[in-house]
């Protein structure tokens, strides 16, 4: 299993790193279309659309992304797009988590499929726009999510006592969440005062932009983004539990599916852009 995980990770890095670090955002945009199409296929399968129907759903989502690129290019959408995506994640995420795995199937399948398509398309658009803003910017968002996850893991293992959502993800604890928040704040401090100041970066990071726009309130913004990464993780876990699936698919041997790898990123990217757009 470890060998399989390592091989898959190496292949993914060999594909993603060259396009991520290219100055032009176009190669990254096209690669991300393929990944979102795969995520759309997984979402359809998890929500009861079998076989060719799930494939059609994934292709439709990918074509929506392609159409967006062909019509709008890499131009930034209006700020209200990020605000709407943020509202969907905050309100929809709260509703879904409160209802739990038992409540998710009670929502009409068509509504679940449409919601997933909208959320995935919005997250894809935000990720592409983050690349347009610069390599340093998109890396800072990625690292925020990864830090929240890593710090939460070790904090939960060390201090975890109170379960966060036992019906959805038994391994998560409140202590882990707060450890993740602390890790995000520490990362933000390092990025603002070291990386953005002393290194030759191509753009401002999310952390610096938040400080410039919101001052000390940027601390609250970081806590909020870290918390929403947990919501993204829990939301996908809820959908998998409701469908009886362990992984979103087997597309990435040893790692599960695309959704398993990007679930925490999905709410954070549009929310990050909303916070720096107002």
C-alpha positions as CSV (number, residue, x, y, z in Angstrom):
1,X,0.0,0.0,0.0
2,X,2.8,2.4,0.9
3,X,4.6,1.7,-2.4
4,X,1.4,2.4,-4.3
5,X,0.8,5.6,-2.4
6,X,4.3,6.8,-3.2
7,X,4.1,5.9,-6.9
8,X,0.8,7.7,-7.2
9,X,2.1,10.8,-5.4
10,X,5.2,10.9,-7.6
11,X,3.1,10.7,-10.8
12,X,0.7,13.4,-9.6
13,X,3.6,15.7,-8.7
14,X,5.2,15.1,-12.0
15,X,2.0,16.3,-13.7
16,X,1.0,19.2,-11.4
17,X,4.3,20.8,-10.4
18,X,5.4,21.8,-13.9
19,X,2.1,23.5,-14.8
20,X,1.8,25.0,-11.3
21,X,5.2,26.8,-11.6
22,X,4.8,27.9,-15.2
23,X,4.4,31.6,-15.5
24,X,1.4,31.3,-17.8
25,X,-1.8,30.1,-15.9
26,X,-3.2,28.4,-19.0
27,X,-1.5,24.9,-18.7
28,X,-2.6,24.8,-15.0
29,X,-6.2,25.8,-16.0
30,X,-6.5,23.0,-18.6
31,X,-5.1,20.3,-16.3
32,X,-7.5,21.5,-13.5
33,X,-10.4,21.0,-16.0
34,X,-9.5,17.3,-16.3
35,X,-9.3,16.9,-12.5
36,X,-12.6,18.7,-11.9
37,X,-14.3,16.5,-14.5
38,X,-13.0,13.5,-12.6
39,X,-14.3,15.0,-9.4
40,X,-17.7,15.6,-11.0
41,X,-17.9,11.9,-12.0
42,X,-17.1,10.9,-8.4
43,X,-19.7,13.2,-7.0
44,X,-22.4,11.8,-9.4
45,X,-21.5,8.2,-8.4
46,X,-21.6,9.1,-4.6
47,X,-25.1,10.6,-5.1
48,X,-26.7,7.6,-6.8
49,X,-26.0,8.2,-10.5
50,X,-24.5,5.0,-11.9
51,X,-22.5,4.1,-14.9
52,X,-22.8,6.2,-18.0
53,X,-24.9,8.8,-16.2
54,X,-22.0,9.5,-13.8
55,X,-19.6,9.7,-16.7
56,X,-21.9,12.2,-18.5
57,X,-22.1,14.3,-15.3
58,X,-18.3,14.5,-15.2
59,X,-18.0,15.3,-18.8
60,X,-20.7,18.0,-18.5
61,X,-18.9,19.6,-15.6
62,X,-15.6,19.6,-17.5
63,X,-17.3,21.1,-20.6
64,X,-18.8,23.9,-18.3
65,X,-15.2,24.7,-17.2
66,X,-14.0,24.6,-20.9
67,X,-16.9,26.9,-21.9
68,X,-15.9,29.3,-19.1
69,X,-12.4,29.5,-20.4
70,X,-13.4,29.9,-24.0
71,X,-15.9,32.7,-23.3
72,X,-14.3,34.5,-20.4
73,X,-10.7,33.5,-20.7
74,X,-8.8,34.1,-17.5
75,X,-10.6,37.3,-16.7
76,X,-11.7,37.6,-13.1
77,X,-15.4,37.3,-12.5
78,X,-17.4,39.9,-10.5
79,X,-16.8,39.8,-6.8
80,X,-20.4,38.7,-6.1
81,X,-19.5,35.3,-7.6
82,X,-17.2,34.7,-4.6
83,X,-19.7,36.0,-2.2
84,X,-22.4,33.7,-3.6
85,X,-20.0,30.7,-3.4
86,X,-19.2,31.7,0.2
87,X,-22.8,31.9,1.1
88,X,-23.5,28.4,-0.4
89,X,-20.6,26.9,1.5
90,X,-21.4,28.5,4.9
91,X,-25.1,28.0,4.9
92,X,-25.2,24.8,2.9
93,X,-22.3,23.3,4.9
94,X,-24.0,24.1,8.2
95,X,-27.3,22.6,7.0
96,X,-25.7,19.4,5.7
97,X,-23.5,18.8,8.8
98,X,-26.5,19.4,11.1
99,X,-28.6,16.9,9.1
100,X,-25.8,14.4,9.2
101,X,-25.3,11.3,6.9
102,X,-28.9,10.2,7.5
103,X,-30.3,13.5,6.3
104,X,-28.3,13.8,3.1
105,X,-30.2,11.2,1.1
106,X,-33.5,12.8,1.9
107,X,-32.6,15.7,-0.4
108,X,-33.7,15.1,-3.9
109,X,-31.0,13.5,-6.0
110,X,-31.3,16.2,-8.7
111,X,-30.7,18.9,-6.1
112,X,-27.7,17.1,-4.7
113,X,-26.2,16.7,-8.2
114,X,-26.8,20.3,-9.1
115,X,-25.4,21.5,-5.8
116,X,-22.2,19.5,-6.3
117,X,-21.8,20.8,-9.9
118,X,-22.1,24.4,-8.8
119,X,-19.7,24.0,-5.8
120,X,-17.1,22.2,-7.9
121,X,-17.4,24.7,-10.8
122,X,-17.1,27.6,-8.3
123,X,-14.1,26.0,-6.6
124,X,-12.4,25.3,-10.0
125,X,-12.9,28.9,-11.1
126,X,-11.4,30.2,-7.8
127,X,-8.4,27.9,-8.1
128,X,-7.7,29.1,-11.6
129,X,-8.1,32.7,-10.6
130,X,-5.7,32.0,-7.7
131,X,-3.1,30.9,-10.2
132,X,-3.7,34.0,-12.3
133,X,-3.0,36.1,-9.2
134,X,0.4,34.4,-8.9
135,X,2.4,31.3,-7.8
136,X,3.0,32.7,-4.4
137,X,-0.7,33.5,-3.9
138,X,-2.0,30.0,-4.9
139,X,0.8,28.3,-2.9
140,X,-0.2,30.3,0.2
141,X,-3.8,29.0,-0.1
142,X,-2.7,25.5,-0.6
143,X,-0.4,25.6,2.3
144,X,-3.0,27.2,4.6
145,X,-5.2,24.1,4.0
146,X,-2.4,21.7,4.3
147,X,-1.2,23.3,7.6
148,X,-4.7,23.2,9.0
149,X,-4.9,19.5,8.2
150,X,-1.4,18.6,9.4
151,X,-1.6,20.6,12.7
152,X,-5.0,19.2,13.4
153,X,-3.8,15.7,12.9
154,X,-0.9,16.0,15.3
155,X,-2.8,18.2,17.7
156,X,-5.7,15.7,17.8
157,X,-3.4,12.8,18.4
158,X,-1.6,14.6,21.2
159,X,-4.5,16.4,22.9
160,X,-7.7,15.1,21.4
161,X,-10.5,14.2,23.8
162,X,-13.7,15.8,22.6
163,X,-15.1,14.4,19.4
164,X,-15.9,16.9,16.7
165,X,-18.4,15.0,14.6
166,X,-18.4,11.3,15.6
167,X,-21.2,10.4,13.3
168,X,-19.3,11.8,10.3
169,X,-15.6,11.5,11.0
170,X,-14.9,9.8,14.4
171,X,-11.2,10.6,14.2
172,X,-11.6,14.4,14.4
173,X,-11.6,16.2,17.7
174,X,-12.1,19.8,18.8
175,X,-8.6,19.9,20.1
176,X,-7.4,19.0,16.7
177,X,-9.4,21.8,15.1
178,X,-7.9,24.4,17.5
179,X,-4.5,23.0,16.8
180,X,-5.1,23.5,13.1
181,X,-6.2,27.1,13.7
182,X,-3.0,27.8,15.6
183,X,-0.9,26.3,12.9
184,X,-2.6,28.5,10.3
185,X,-2.0,31.6,12.3
186,X,1.7,30.6,12.7
187,X,2.0,30.0,9.0
188,X,0.5,33.3,8.2
189,X,2.9,35.1,10.5
190,X,5.9,33.4,8.8
191,X,4.6,34.1,5.3
192,X,3.9,37.8,6.0
193,X,7.1,38.5,7.8
194,X,9.6,36.1,6.1
195,X,8.5,34.7,2.8
196,X,6.8,37.8,1.3
197,X,9.6,40.1,2.6
198,X,12.8,38.2,2.2
199,X,12.2,35.9,-0.7
200,X,11.8,36.7,-4.4
201,X,8.1,36.0,-4.9
202,X,6.1,36.8,-7.9
203,X,3.0,38.1,-6.0
204,X,1.6,38.8,-2.6
205,X,0.4,35.9,-0.6
206,X,-3.1,35.5,0.7
207,X,-1.8,36.3,4.2
208,X,-0.3,39.6,3.2
209,X,-3.4,40.6,1.2
210,X,-5.6,39.8,4.2
211,X,-3.5,42.0,6.4
212,X,-3.5,44.9,3.9
213,X,-7.3,44.7,3.6
214,X,-8.4,43.8,7.0
215,X,-5.7,44.6,9.5
216,X,-5.9,42.7,12.8
217,X,-9.2,41.2,11.6
218,X,-7.1,39.1,9.3
219,X,-6.5,36.8,12.3
220,X,-10.2,36.1,12.4
221,X,-10.2,35.6,8.6
222,X,-7.5,32.9,8.9
223,X,-9.4,31.1,11.7
224,X,-12.5,31.2,9.5
225,X,-10.7,29.8,6.5
226,X,-9.1,27.1,8.6
227,X,-12.5,26.2,9.9
228,X,-14.0,26.0,6.5
229,X,-11.3,23.6,5.3
230,X,-12.6,21.3,8.1
231,X,-16.2,21.9,6.8
232,X,-15.1,20.8,3.3
233,X,-13.5,17.7,4.7
234,X,-16.5,16.8,6.8
235,X,-18.9,17.5,4.0
236,X,-17.2,15.0,1.7
237,X,-17.0,12.5,4.5
238,X,-20.7,12.9,5.2
239,X,-21.6,12.2,1.5
240,X,-19.4,9.1,1.5
241,X,-21.0,7.8,4.7
242,X,-24.4,8.4,3.3
243,X,-23.6,6.4,0.2
244,X,-21.7,3.7,2.1
245,X,-18.4,4.4,0.3
246,X,-14.9,4.4,1.9
247,X,-13.3,6.5,-0.8
248,X,-14.8,8.8,-3.5
249,X,-13.2,6.4,-6.1
250,X,-10.1,4.5,-6.9
251,X,-8.8,6.9,-9.5
252,X,-5.7,7.6,-7.4
253,X,-4.4,4.2,-6.2
254,X,-3.4,4.3,-2.5
255,X,-5.1,7.8,-2.1
256,X,-8.7,7.2,-3.0
257,X,-10.3,9.6,-5.4
258,X,-9.9,13.2,-6.5
259,X,-12.5,14.4,-4.1
260,X,-10.6,12.7,-1.2
261,X,-7.6,14.9,-2.1
262,X,-9.3,18.2,-2.7
263,X,-12.3,18.2,-0.3
264,X,-10.8,20.7,2.1
265,X,-9.6,23.0,-0.7
266,X,-13.1,23.4,-2.2
267,X,-14.6,25.9,0.2
268,X,-11.3,27.7,1.0
269,X,-10.4,29.0,-2.5
270,X,-13.7,30.9,-3.2
271,X,-13.8,32.1,0.4
272,X,-10.2,33.4,0.2
273,X,-11.0,35.3,-3.0
274,X,-14.1,36.7,-1.4
275,X,-12.1,38.0,1.6
276,X,-9.5,39.8,-0.6
277,X,-12.2,41.2,-3.0
278,X,-14.0,43.3,-0.4
